Amino acid sequence: MVVKAFVFIEVAAGKSREVVAGITDLQQKRKEIQSVEAVTGPYDVIAVVEGPNVNAIGDLVTKNIQSVSGVMRTVTCLVMKLG
């Protein structure tokens, strides 16, 4: 079963472009990262990720996405299958 999640990312002031570029570069090595976009609202960047389980998602976020220069904080929301 594939686990999908949205990673909401708060970045340092003026660093959205650099964070998107950094995660896009990371995407070449980590195929679990499906997409990354700069957005408006309470967060600056949103990444969509998939992994084989919750622990894999956690490792991807804490060891990879959070280490990108300019990332200040992340909130990860797992997708639920309803019905």
PyMOL Python script that loads the backbone (N, CA, C, O; Angstrom):
from pymol import cmd

cmd.read_pdbstr("""\
ATOM      1  N   MET A   1       0.839  -1.186   0.000  1.00  0.00           N
ATOM      2  CA  MET A   1       0.000   0.000   0.000  1.00  0.00           C
ATOM      3  C   MET A   1       0.884   1.249   0.000  1.00  0.00           C
ATOM      4  O   MET A   1       1.787   1.374   0.827  1.00  0.00           O
ATOM      5  N   VAL A   2       0.630   2.144  -0.901  1.00  0.00           N
ATOM      6  CA  VAL A   2       1.389   3.388  -0.996  1.00  0.00           C
ATOM      7  C   VAL A   2       0.744   4.431  -0.089  1.00  0.00           C
ATOM      8  O   VAL A   2      -0.476   4.597  -0.085  1.00  0.00           O
ATOM      9  N   VAL A   3       1.571   5.127   0.674  1.00  0.00           N
ATOM     10  CA  VAL A   3       1.115   6.212   1.535  1.00  0.00           C
ATOM     11  C   VAL A   3       1.443   7.529   0.838  1.00  0.00           C
ATOM     12  O   VAL A   3       2.568   7.739   0.386  1.00  0.00           O
ATOM     13  N   LYS A   4       0.456   8.406   0.755  1.00  0.00           N
ATOM     14  CA  LYS A   4       0.637   9.716   0.129  1.00  0.00           C
ATOM     15  C   LYS A   4       0.488  10.787   1.195  1.00  0.00           C
ATOM     16  O   LYS A   4      -0.320  10.646   2.113  1.00  0.00           O
ATOM     17  N   ALA A   5       1.268  11.864   1.076  1.00  0.00           N
ATOM     18  CA  ALA A   5       1.200  12.950   2.052  1.00  0.00           C
ATOM     19  C   ALA A   5       1.472  14.290   1.387  1.00  0.00           C
ATOM     20  O   ALA A   5       2.155  14.379   0.366  1.00  0.00           O
ATOM     21  N   PHE A   6       0.915  15.325   1.998  1.00  0.00           N
ATOM     22  CA  PHE A   6       1.209  16.702   1.625  1.00  0.00           C
ATOM     23  C   PHE A   6       2.149  17.256   2.682  1.00  0.00           C
ATOM     24  O   PHE A   6       1.876  17.149   3.877  1.00  0.00           O
ATOM     25  N   VAL A   7       3.251  17.846   2.248  1.00  0.00           N
ATOM     26  CA  VAL A   7       4.210  18.454   3.169  1.00  0.00           C
ATOM     27  C   VAL A   7       4.119  19.968   2.984  1.00  0.00           C
ATOM     28  O   VAL A   7       4.508  20.505   1.946  1.00  0.00           O
ATOM     29  N   PHE A   8       3.600  20.642   4.007  1.00  0.00           N
ATOM     30  CA  PHE A   8       3.469  22.096   3.996  1.00  0.00           C
ATOM     31  C   PHE A   8       4.749  22.664   4.593  1.00  0.00           C
ATOM     32  O   PHE A   8       5.147  22.290   5.696  1.00  0.00           O
ATOM     33  N   ILE A   9       5.391  23.568   3.858  1.00  0.00           N
ATOM     34  CA  ILE A   9       6.732  24.017   4.223  1.00  0.00           C
ATOM     35  C   ILE A   9       6.753  25.525   4.425  1.00  0.00           C
ATOM     36  O   ILE A   9       6.345  26.295   3.555  1.00  0.00           O
ATOM     37  N   GLU A  10       7.238  25.925   5.593  1.00  0.00           N
ATOM     38  CA  GLU A  10       7.470  27.341   5.891  1.00  0.00           C
ATOM     39  C   GLU A  10       8.947  27.611   5.637  1.00  0.00           C
ATOM     40  O   GLU A  10       9.807  26.880   6.129  1.00  0.00           O
ATOM     41  N   VAL A  11       9.243  28.659   4.871  1.00  0.00           N
ATOM     42  CA  VAL A  11      10.634  28.942   4.518  1.00  0.00           C
ATOM     43  C   VAL A  11      11.067  30.293   5.080  1.00  0.00           C
ATOM     44  O   VAL A  11      10.235  31.120   5.453  1.00  0.00           O
ATOM     45  N   ALA A  12      12.368  30.502   5.134  1.00  0.00           N
ATOM     46  CA  ALA A  12      12.916  31.786   5.562  1.00  0.00           C
ATOM     47  C   ALA A  12      12.489  32.864   4.567  1.00  0.00           C
ATOM     48  O   ALA A  12      12.278  32.584   3.387  1.00  0.00           O
ATOM     49  N   ALA A  13      12.367  34.082   5.050  1.00  0.00           N
ATOM     50  CA  ALA A  13      11.917  35.198   4.210  1.00  0.00           C
ATOM     51  C   ALA A  13      12.751  35.298   2.937  1.00  0.00           C
ATOM     52  O   ALA A  13      13.981  35.307   2.979  1.00  0.00           O
ATOM     53  N   GLY A  14      12.054  35.371   1.808  1.00  0.00           N
ATOM     54  CA  GLY A  14      12.715  35.537   0.521  1.00  0.00           C
ATOM     55  C   GLY A  14      13.385  34.293  -0.034  1.00  0.00           C
ATOM     56  O   GLY A  14      14.129  34.385  -1.010  1.00  0.00           O
ATOM     57  N   LYS A  15      13.142  33.136   0.560  1.00  0.00           N
ATOM     58  CA  LYS A  15      13.848  31.915   0.150  1.00  0.00           C
ATOM     59  C   LYS A  15      12.970  30.887  -0.567  1.00  0.00           C
ATOM     60  O   LYS A  15      13.412  29.761  -0.795  1.00  0.00           O
ATOM     61  N   SER A  16      11.740  31.250  -0.926  1.00  0.00           N
ATOM     62  CA  SER A  16      10.848  30.276  -1.578  1.00  0.00           C
ATOM     63  C   SER A  16      11.451  29.711  -2.851  1.00  0.00           C
ATOM     64  O   SER A  16      11.423  28.500  -3.070  1.00  0.00           O
ATOM     65  N   ARG A  17      11.991  30.574  -3.685  1.00  0.00           N
ATOM     66  CA  ARG A  17      12.573  30.124  -4.961  1.00  0.00           C
ATOM     67  C   ARG A  17      13.706  29.124  -4.714  1.00  0.00           C
ATOM     68  O   ARG A  17      13.789  28.098  -5.390  1.00  0.00           O
ATOM     69  N   GLU A  18      14.574  29.420  -3.752  1.00  0.00           N
ATOM     70  CA  GLU A  18      15.696  28.537  -3.455  1.00  0.00           C
ATOM     71  C   GLU A  18      15.229  27.202  -2.889  1.00  0.00           C
ATOM     72  O   GLU A  18      15.789  26.155  -3.214  1.00  0.00           O
ATOM     73  N   VAL A  19      14.200  27.239  -2.040  1.00  0.00           N
ATOM     74  CA  VAL A  19      13.686  25.996  -1.458  1.00  0.00           C
ATOM     75  C   VAL A  19      13.041  25.134  -2.539  1.00  0.00           C
ATOM     76  O   VAL A  19      13.276  23.926  -2.584  1.00  0.00           O
ATOM     77  N   VAL A  20      12.241  25.730  -3.402  1.00  0.00           N
ATOM     78  CA  VAL A  20      11.637  24.965  -4.503  1.00  0.00           C
ATOM     79  C   VAL A  20      12.736  24.350  -5.368  1.00  0.00           C
ATOM     80  O   VAL A  20      12.644  23.181  -5.742  1.00  0.00           O
ATOM     81  N   ALA A  21      13.766  25.120  -5.687  1.00  0.00           N
ATOM     82  CA  ALA A  21      14.874  24.598  -6.494  1.00  0.00           C
ATOM     83  C   ALA A  21      15.593  23.463  -5.766  1.00  0.00           C
ATOM     84  O   ALA A  21      15.945  22.455  -6.378  1.00  0.00           O
ATOM     85  N   GLY A  22      15.809  23.626  -4.467  1.00  0.00           N
ATOM     86  CA  GLY A  22      16.487  22.589  -3.689  1.00  0.00           C
ATOM     87  C   GLY A  22      15.696  21.295  -3.629  1.00  0.00           C
ATOM     88  O   GLY A  22      16.265  20.211  -3.755  1.00  0.00           O
ATOM     89  N   ILE A  23      14.388  21.402  -3.436  1.00  0.00           N
ATOM     90  CA  ILE A  23      13.554  20.196  -3.383  1.00  0.00           C
ATOM     91  C   ILE A  23      13.411  19.589  -4.772  1.00  0.00           C
ATOM     92  O   ILE A  23      13.336  18.367  -4.907  1.00  0.00           O
ATOM     93  N   THR A  24      13.374  20.422  -5.803  1.00  0.00           N
ATOM     94  CA  THR A  24      13.334  19.912  -7.175  1.00  0.00           C
ATOM     95  C   THR A  24      14.609  19.129  -7.483  1.00  0.00           C
ATOM     96  O   THR A  24      14.545  18.070  -8.107  1.00  0.00           O
ATOM     97  N   ASP A  25      15.761  19.636  -7.052  1.00  0.00           N
ATOM     98  CA  ASP A  25      17.019  18.897  -7.217  1.00  0.00           C
ATOM     99  C   ASP A  25      16.965  17.574  -6.456  1.00  0.00           C
ATOM    100  O   ASP A  25      17.393  16.538  -6.963  1.00  0.00           O
ATOM    101  N   LEU A  26      16.439  17.620  -5.241  1.00  0.00           N
ATOM    102  CA  LEU A  26      16.303  16.422  -4.416  1.00  0.00           C
ATOM    103  C   LEU A  26      15.382  15.402  -5.084  1.00  0.00           C
ATOM    104  O   LEU A  26      15.578  14.194  -4.947  1.00  0.00           O
ATOM    105  N   GLN A  27      14.390  15.891  -5.798  1.00  0.00           N
ATOM    106  CA  GLN A  27      13.426  15.035  -6.493  1.00  0.00           C
ATOM    107  C   GLN A  27      14.114  14.121  -7.509  1.00  0.00           C
ATOM    108  O   GLN A  27      13.624  13.025  -7.781  1.00  0.00           O
ATOM    109  N   GLN A  28      15.232  14.554  -8.067  1.00  0.00           N
ATOM    110  CA  GLN A  28      15.971  13.729  -9.023  1.00  0.00           C
ATOM    111  C   GLN A  28      16.543  12.483  -8.350  1.00  0.00           C
ATOM    112  O   GLN A  28      16.688  11.439  -8.987  1.00  0.00           O
ATOM    113  N   LYS A  29      16.867  12.596  -7.053  1.00  0.00           N
ATOM    114  CA  LYS A  29      17.438  11.476  -6.300  1.00  0.00           C
ATOM    115  C   LYS A  29      16.381  10.691  -5.541  1.00  0.00           C
ATOM    116  O   LYS A  29      16.525   9.486  -5.335  1.00  0.00           O
ATOM    117  N   ARG A  30      15.329  11.367  -5.129  1.00  0.00           N
ATOM    118  CA  ARG A  30      14.281  10.759  -4.300  1.00  0.00           C
ATOM    119  C   ARG A  30      12.966  10.772  -5.066  1.00  0.00           C
ATOM    120  O   ARG A  30      12.246  11.770  -5.059  1.00  0.00           O
ATOM    121  N   LYS A  31      12.663   9.680  -5.716  1.00  0.00           N
ATOM    122  CA  LYS A  31      11.462   9.589  -6.563  1.00  0.00           C
ATOM    123  C   LYS A  31      10.171   9.640  -5.748  1.00  0.00           C
ATOM    124  O   LYS A  31       9.086   9.766  -6.317  1.00  0.00           O
ATOM    125  N   GLU A  32      10.276   9.545  -4.425  1.00  0.00           N
ATOM    126  CA  GLU A  32       9.086   9.648  -3.573  1.00  0.00           C
ATOM    127  C   GLU A  32       8.461  11.042  -3.642  1.00  0.00           C
ATOM    128  O   GLU A  32       7.277  11.213  -3.353  1.00  0.00           O
ATOM    129  N   ILE A  33       9.265  12.036  -4.027  1.00  0.00           N
ATOM    130  CA  ILE A  33       8.756  13.406  -4.151  1.00  0.00           C
ATOM    131  C   ILE A  33       8.047  13.512  -5.493  1.00  0.00           C
ATOM    132  O   ILE A  33       8.680  13.467  -6.548  1.00  0.00           O
ATOM    133  N   GLN A  34       6.726  13.654  -5.442  1.00  0.00           N
ATOM    134  CA  GLN A  34       5.913  13.682  -6.654  1.00  0.00           C
ATOM    135  C   GLN A  34       5.877  15.068  -7.285  1.00  0.00           C
ATOM    136  O   GLN A  34       5.949  15.202  -8.507  1.00  0.00           O
ATOM    137  N   SER A  35       5.765  16.099  -6.452  1.00  0.00           N
ATOM    138  CA  SER A  35       5.713  17.472  -6.966  1.00  0.00           C
ATOM    139  C   SER A  35       6.079  18.445  -5.861  1.00  0.00           C
ATOM    140  O   SER A  35       6.027  18.116  -4.676  1.00  0.00           O
ATOM    141  N   VAL A  36       6.451  19.649  -6.273  1.00  0.00           N
ATOM    142  CA  VAL A  36       6.753  20.731  -5.332  1.00  0.00           C
ATOM    143  C   VAL A  36       6.335  22.039  -5.983  1.00  0.00           C
ATOM    144  O   VAL A  36       6.642  22.293  -7.148  1.00  0.00           O
ATOM    145  N   GLU A  37       5.627  22.868  -5.214  1.00  0.00           N
ATOM    146  CA  GLU A  37       5.098  24.131  -5.741  1.00  0.00           C
ATOM    147  C   GLU A  37       5.214  25.232  -4.695  1.00  0.00           C
ATOM    148  O   GLU A  37       5.044  24.983  -3.502  1.00  0.00           O
ATOM    149  N   ALA A  38       5.505  26.449  -5.145  1.00  0.00           N
ATOM    150  CA  ALA A  38       5.399  27.629  -4.281  1.00  0.00           C
ATOM    151  C   ALA A  38       3.927  28.029  -4.261  1.00  0.00           C
ATOM    152  O   ALA A  38       3.260  27.994  -5.295  1.00  0.00           O
ATOM    153  N   VAL A  39       3.420  28.408  -3.093  1.00  0.00           N
ATOM    154  CA  VAL A  39       1.998  28.734  -2.942  1.00  0.00           C
ATOM    155  C   VAL A  39       1.835  29.996  -2.101  1.00  0.00           C
ATOM    156  O   VAL A  39       2.781  30.469  -1.470  1.00  0.00           O
ATOM    157  N   THR A  40       0.609  30.533  -2.104  1.00  0.00           N
ATOM    158  CA  THR A  40       0.272  31.628  -1.200  1.00  0.00           C
ATOM    159  C   THR A  40      -0.453  31.047   0.002  1.00  0.00           C
ATOM    160  O   THR A  40      -0.925  29.911  -0.036  1.00  0.00           O
ATOM    161  N   GLY A  41      -0.538  31.830   1.067  1.00  0.00           N
ATOM    162  CA  GLY A  41      -1.243  31.363   2.263  1.00  0.00           C
ATOM    163  C   GLY A  41      -0.286  31.216   3.423  1.00  0.00           C
ATOM    164  O   GLY A  41       0.801  31.792   3.415  1.00  0.00           O
ATOM    165  N   PRO A  42      -0.685  30.443   4.427  1.00  0.00           N
ATOM    166  CA  PRO A  42       0.128  30.337   5.641  1.00  0.00           C
ATOM    167  C   PRO A  42       1.449  29.595   5.437  1.00  0.00           C
ATOM    168  O   PRO A  42       2.370  29.746   6.239  1.00  0.00           O
ATOM    169  N   TYR A  43       1.552  28.796   4.374  1.00  0.00           N
ATOM    170  CA  TYR A  43       2.800  28.112   4.056  1.00  0.00           C
ATOM    171  C   TYR A  43       3.314  28.641   2.727  1.00  0.00           C
ATOM    172  O   TYR A  43       2.559  29.216   1.943  1.00  0.00           O
ATOM    173  N   ASP A  44       4.593  28.444   2.482  1.00  0.00           N
ATOM    174  CA  ASP A  44       5.247  29.009   1.305  1.00  0.00           C
ATOM    175  C   ASP A  44       5.422  28.012   0.166  1.00  0.00           C
ATOM    176  O   ASP A  44       5.416  28.382  -1.008  1.00  0.00           O
ATOM    177  N   VAL A  45       5.575  26.750   0.529  1.00  0.00           N
ATOM    178  CA  VAL A  45       5.832  25.694  -0.444  1.00  0.00           C
ATOM    179  C   VAL A  45       5.049  24.457  -0.003  1.00  0.00           C
ATOM    180  O   VAL A  45       4.925  24.182   1.191  1.00  0.00           O
ATOM    181  N   ILE A  46       4.522  23.719  -0.980  1.00  0.00           N
ATOM    182  CA  ILE A  46       3.875  22.441  -0.687  1.00  0.00           C
ATOM    183  C   ILE A  46       4.508  21.377  -1.576  1.00  0.00           C
ATOM    184  O   ILE A  46       4.652  21.559  -2.785  1.00  0.00           O
ATOM    185  N   ALA A  47       4.883  20.257  -0.948  1.00  0.00           N
ATOM    186  CA  ALA A  47       5.389  19.105  -1.688  1.00  0.00           C
ATOM    187  C   ALA A  47       4.405  17.952  -1.521  1.00  0.00           C
ATOM    188  O   ALA A  47       3.836  17.759  -0.446  1.00  0.00           O
ATOM    189  N   VAL A  48       4.213  17.199  -2.580  1.00  0.00           N
ATOM    190  CA  VAL A  48       3.414  15.979  -2.526  1.00  0.00           C
ATOM    191  C   VAL A  48       4.395  14.814  -2.583  1.00  0.00           C
ATOM    192  O   VAL A  48       5.223  14.728  -3.490  1.00  0.00           O
ATOM    193  N   VAL A  49       4.292  13.921  -1.603  1.00  0.00           N
ATOM    194  CA  VAL A  49       5.228  12.800  -1.517  1.00  0.00           C
ATOM    195  C   VAL A  49       4.463  11.487  -1.380  1.00  0.00           C
ATOM    196  O   VAL A  49       3.317  11.469  -0.930  1.00  0.00           O
ATOM    197  N   GLU A  50       5.102  10.395  -1.771  1.00  0.00           N
ATOM    198  CA  GLU A  50       4.543   9.057  -1.618  1.00  0.00           C
ATOM    199  C   GLU A  50       5.642   8.132  -1.121  1.00  0.00           C
ATOM    200  O   GLU A  50       6.817   8.310  -1.441  1.00  0.00           O
ATOM    201  N   GLY A  51       5.242   7.144  -0.334  1.00  0.00           N
ATOM    202  CA  GLY A  51       6.193   6.164   0.156  1.00  0.00           C
ATOM    203  C   GLY A  51       5.491   4.871   0.502  1.00  0.00           C
ATOM    204  O   GLY A  51       4.262   4.817   0.518  1.00  0.00           O
ATOM    205  N   PRO A  52       6.261   3.822   0.783  1.00  0.00           N
ATOM    206  CA  PRO A  52       5.662   2.522   1.073  1.00  0.00           C
ATOM    207  C   PRO A  52       4.972   2.449   2.432  1.00  0.00           C
ATOM    208  O   PRO A  52       4.117   1.592   2.656  1.00  0.00           O
ATOM    209  N   ASN A  53       5.352   3.360   3.345  1.00  0.00           N
ATOM    210  CA  ASN A  53       4.736   3.370   4.676  1.00  0.00           C
ATOM    211  C   ASN A  53       4.980   4.722   5.347  1.00  0.00           C
ATOM    212  O   ASN A  53       5.703   5.570   4.825  1.00  0.00           O
ATOM    213  N   VAL A  54       4.363   4.899   6.509  1.00  0.00           N
ATOM    214  CA  VAL A  54       4.470   6.169   7.240  1.00  0.00           C
ATOM    215  C   VAL A  54       5.914   6.443   7.654  1.00  0.00           C
ATOM    216  O   VAL A  54       6.359   7.590   7.603  1.00  0.00           O
ATOM    217  N   ASN A  55       6.643   5.425   8.055  1.00  0.00           N
ATOM    218  CA  ASN A  55       8.031   5.627   8.472  1.00  0.00           C
ATOM    219  C   ASN A  55       8.898   6.130   7.328  1.00  0.00           C
ATOM    220  O   ASN A  55       9.784   6.958   7.541  1.00  0.00           O
ATOM    221  N   ALA A  56       8.656   5.642   6.126  1.00  0.00           N
ATOM    222  CA  ALA A  56       9.412   6.107   4.956  1.00  0.00           C
ATOM    223  C   ALA A  56       9.122   7.572   4.677  1.00  0.00           C
ATOM    224  O   ALA A  56      10.025   8.332   4.329  1.00  0.00           O
ATOM    225  N   ILE A  57       7.861   7.972   4.828  1.00  0.00           N
ATOM    226  CA  ILE A  57       7.497   9.387   4.661  1.00  0.00           C
ATOM    227  C   ILE A  57       8.214  10.223   5.717  1.00  0.00           C
ATOM    228  O   ILE A  57       8.777  11.273   5.405  1.00  0.00           O
ATOM    229  N   GLY A  58       8.192   9.762   6.958  1.00  0.00           N
ATOM    230  CA  GLY A  58       8.869  10.480   8.039  1.00  0.00           C
ATOM    231  C   GLY A  58      10.353  10.651   7.786  1.00  0.00           C
ATOM    232  O   GLY A  58      10.905  11.727   8.013  1.00  0.00           O
ATOM    233  N   ASP A  59      11.004   9.591   7.317  1.00  0.00           N
ATOM    234  CA  ASP A  59      12.436   9.673   7.000  1.00  0.00           C
ATOM    235  C   ASP A  59      12.695  10.659   5.870  1.00  0.00           C
ATOM    236  O   ASP A  59      13.635  11.451   5.939  1.00  0.00           O
ATOM    237  N   LEU A  60      11.871  10.615   4.835  1.00  0.00           N
ATOM    238  CA  LEU A  60      12.028  11.530   3.704  1.00  0.00           C
ATOM    239  C   LEU A  60      11.934  12.980   4.164  1.00  0.00           C
ATOM    240  O   LEU A  60      12.743  13.820   3.771  1.00  0.00           O
ATOM    241  N   VAL A  61      10.943  13.265   4.997  1.00  0.00           N
ATOM    242  CA  VAL A  61      10.737  14.641   5.459  1.00  0.00           C
ATOM    243  C   VAL A  61      11.862  15.078   6.387  1.00  0.00           C
ATOM    244  O   VAL A  61      12.453  16.138   6.184  1.00  0.00           O
ATOM    245  N   THR A  62      12.166  14.272   7.407  1.00  0.00           N
ATOM    246  CA  THR A  62      13.137  14.712   8.416  1.00  0.00           C
ATOM    247  C   THR A  62      14.584  14.664   7.942  1.00  0.00           C
ATOM    248  O   THR A  62      15.392  15.500   8.345  1.00  0.00           O
ATOM    249  N   LYS A  63      14.916  13.710   7.103  1.00  0.00           N
ATOM    250  CA  LYS A  63      16.311  13.565   6.670  1.00  0.00           C
ATOM    251  C   LYS A  63      16.627  14.286   5.364  1.00  0.00           C
ATOM    252  O   LYS A  63      17.791  14.568   5.080  1.00  0.00           O
ATOM    253  N   ASN A  64      15.608  14.584   4.574  1.00  0.00           N
ATOM    254  CA  ASN A  64      15.857  15.167   3.257  1.00  0.00           C
ATOM    255  C   ASN A  64      15.233  16.544   3.104  1.00  0.00           C
ATOM    256  O   ASN A  64      15.948  17.529   2.918  1.00  0.00           O
ATOM    257  N   ILE A  65      13.913  16.627   3.179  1.00  0.00           N
ATOM    258  CA  ILE A  65      13.244  17.906   2.930  1.00  0.00           C
ATOM    259  C   ILE A  65      13.630  18.946   3.973  1.00  0.00           C
ATOM    260  O   ILE A  65      13.908  20.092   3.623  1.00  0.00           O
ATOM    261  N   GLN A  66      13.652  18.566   5.252  1.00  0.00           N
ATOM    262  CA  GLN A  66      13.996  19.538   6.294  1.00  0.00           C
ATOM    263  C   GLN A  66      15.449  19.984   6.236  1.00  0.00           C
ATOM    264  O   GLN A  66      15.807  20.995   6.840  1.00  0.00           O
ATOM    265  N   SER A  67      16.286  19.255   5.526  1.00  0.00           N
ATOM    266  CA  SER A  67      17.698  19.648   5.430  1.00  0.00           C
ATOM    267  C   SER A  67      17.972  20.605   4.273  1.00  0.00           C
ATOM    268  O   SER A  67      19.096  21.085   4.123  1.00  0.00           O
ATOM    269  N   VAL A  68      16.960  20.888   3.454  1.00  0.00           N
ATOM    270  CA  VAL A  68      17.133  21.838   2.354  1.00  0.00           C
ATOM    271  C   VAL A  68      17.323  23.238   2.939  1.00  0.00           C
ATOM    272  O   VAL A  68      16.557  23.661   3.806  1.00  0.00           O
ATOM    273  N   SER A  69      18.328  23.944   2.472  1.00  0.00           N
ATOM    274  CA  SER A  69      18.619  25.289   2.965  1.00  0.00           C
ATOM    275  C   SER A  69      17.417  26.214   2.773  1.00  0.00           C
ATOM    276  O   SER A  69      16.861  26.305   1.679  1.00  0.00           O
ATOM    277  N   GLY A  70      17.026  26.894   3.842  1.00  0.00           N
ATOM    278  CA  GLY A  70      15.900  27.816   3.796  1.00  0.00           C
ATOM    279  C   GLY A  70      14.628  27.262   4.402  1.00  0.00           C
ATOM    280  O   GLY A  70      13.714  28.024   4.717  1.00  0.00           O
ATOM    281  N   VAL A  71      14.548  25.938   4.574  1.00  0.00           N
ATOM    282  CA  VAL A  71      13.363  25.339   5.199  1.00  0.00           C
ATOM    283  C   VAL A  71      13.403  25.637   6.694  1.00  0.00           C
ATOM    284  O   VAL A  71      14.378  25.324   7.377  1.00  0.00           O
ATOM    285  N   MET A  72      12.326  26.248   7.191  1.00  0.00           N
ATOM    286  CA  MET A  72      12.245  26.597   8.607  1.00  0.00           C
ATOM    287  C   MET A  72      11.428  25.571   9.404  1.00  0.00           C
ATOM    288  O   MET A  72      11.790  25.203  10.521  1.00  0.00           O
ATOM    289  N   ARG A  73      10.310  25.113   8.801  1.00  0.00           N
ATOM    290  CA  ARG A  73       9.396  24.230   9.520  1.00  0.00           C
ATOM    291  C   ARG A  73       8.545  23.479   8.503  1.00  0.00           C
ATOM    292  O   ARG A  73       8.250  23.990   7.423  1.00  0.00           O
ATOM    293  N   THR A  74       8.157  22.260   8.865  1.00  0.00           N
ATOM    294  CA  THR A  74       7.264  21.493   8.004  1.00  0.00           C
ATOM    295  C   THR A  74       6.084  20.960   8.802  1.00  0.00           C
ATOM    296  O   THR A  74       6.185  20.721  10.006  1.00  0.00           O
ATOM    297  N   VAL A  75       4.976  20.780   8.117  1.00  0.00           N
ATOM    298  CA  VAL A  75       3.804  20.091   8.650  1.00  0.00           C
ATOM    299  C   VAL A  75       3.425  19.053   7.599  1.00  0.00           C
ATOM    300  O   VAL A  75       3.205  19.391   6.436  1.00  0.00           O
ATOM    301  N   THR A  76       3.351  17.794   8.009  1.00  0.00           N
ATOM    302  CA  THR A  76       3.043  16.718   7.075  1.00  0.00           C
ATOM    303  C   THR A  76       1.651  16.175   7.356  1.00  0.00           C
ATOM    304  O   THR A  76       1.334  15.805   8.486  1.00  0.00           O
ATOM    305  N   CYS A  77       0.819  16.130   6.314  1.00  0.00           N
ATOM    306  CA  CYS A  77      -0.553  15.625   6.422  1.00  0.00           C
ATOM    307  C   CYS A  77      -0.696  14.403   5.526  1.00  0.00           C
ATOM    308  O   CYS A  77      -0.523  14.489   4.310  1.00  0.00           O
ATOM    309  N   LEU A  78      -1.013  13.259   6.140  1.00  0.00           N
ATOM    310  CA  LEU A  78      -1.206  12.027   5.387  1.00  0.00           C
ATOM    311  C   LEU A  78      -2.574  12.025   4.724  1.00  0.00           C
ATOM    312  O   LEU A  78      -3.551  12.505   5.298  1.00  0.00           O
ATOM    313  N   VAL A  79      -2.641  11.486   3.520  1.00  0.00           N
ATOM    314  CA  VAL A  79      -3.905  11.361   2.795  1.00  0.00           C
ATOM    315  C   VAL A  79      -4.647  10.137   3.325  1.00  0.00           C
ATOM    316  O   VAL A  79      -4.059   9.068   3.490  1.00  0.00           O
ATOM    317  N   MET A  80      -5.946  10.303   3.590  1.00  0.00           N
ATOM    318  CA  MET A  80      -6.786   9.201   4.065  1.00  0.00           C
ATOM    319  C   MET A  80      -7.627   8.667   2.913  1.00  0.00           C
ATOM    320  O   MET A  80      -8.078   9.427   2.056  1.00  0.00           O
ATOM    321  N   LYS A  81      -7.830   7.385   2.901  1.00  0.00           N
ATOM    322  CA  LYS A  81      -8.741   6.758   1.942  1.00  0.00           C
ATOM    323  C   LYS A  81     -10.089   6.607   2.644  1.00  0.00           C
ATOM    324  O   LYS A  81     -10.203   5.838   3.599  1.00  0.00           O
ATOM    325  N   LEU A  82     -11.101   7.324   2.187  1.00  0.00           N
ATOM    326  CA  LEU A  82     -12.427   7.268   2.794  1.00  0.00           C
ATOM    327  C   LEU A  82     -13.332   6.336   1.999  1.00  0.00           C
ATOM    328  O   LEU A  82     -13.230   6.229   0.777  1.00  0.00           O
ATOM    329  N   GLY A  83     -14.213   5.671   2.722  1.00  0.00           N
ATOM    330  CA  GLY A  83     -15.227   4.847   2.053  1.00  0.00           C
ATOM    331  C   GLY A  83     -14.867   3.475   1.903  1.00  0.00           C
ATOM    332  O   GLY A  83     -15.642   2.690   1.356  1.00  0.00           O
TER     333      GLY A  83
END
""", "prot")
cmd.dss("prot")
cmd.show_as("cartoon", "prot")
cmd.util.cbc("prot")
cmd.orient("prot")
